[in-house]
């Protein structure tokens, strides 16, 4: 009986091995790219051990987890979080859908350096390989001030197909939510969440007390924009096309006014007014003569 007990019990691997395996193992393609197949992997991999520099199939670090899931569908993304944050379609937190990757800056020395990544599930929930619990867990942007404050970049890699996984009142999983109170540095300047957090095991998601727009922080890329114009309803697609054709990034802000839906079409953001002014000259010459600089916080 003792032999059977020893053979069945498995010791959890070290989260930070003395000799990490830095060789990247490309995942085998098992699925077609879809949110449904992402969902299958999300459920299957919850609770998998966190191990630094691992990308599956059994152990993961944060970027190894996202690298594995997308690689298993034949979608190649960079291995490291800071590089994953540079590819794919950049979106705002207001546009987040199931399967989008969300990137965080957890380094005290830099509020911009991307050091952590998770995959968004809906209604604030995301899954990630956490160095606090040392396993793959669920957390929530609405109920975690730590992650809400440090969200920096959102990226999309899949076609936009609606899917519901989490609801506002109940999550379809029994989840351990992790809220790290702080992050510390270990070796080579890599940021790791270490101090023991308060952990609560939930059968239901906490009722959302804030809309997704409240997650949006002041842009780490700046708060100066070139405003192309304000419109009742949506801007004309031809105008938006002109902006993208000339290589400018843009965003559209919607708000109600006098019972009508108003949209502001913006190019940017830029860190300084001087940078925005340089773009303004080009925009007035090529796109919209009445464009002007707007500061939005």
Protein Blocks (a to p, Z undefined) as FASTA:
>chain_A
ZZmmmmmpccdddfbdfbdcfbccddddfbdcdfklmmmmmmmmgoiacdehiabjkbcc
fklmmmmmmmmnopacdfbfklmmmgcjdddfklgcehiacdddfbfkbckbccbdcddf
bghiacdddfklopacdddfklmmklmmmpmbdcdfbdcddddfbdfkbccbdcdddddf
bdcdeehhiacdfbdcdddddfbdcddfbdfklmpccdfkbjcdcdfbdcehjadfklmm
mmmmnopacddddddeehiacddddedddfbfklmmmmmmmmmmmmommbccdddZZ
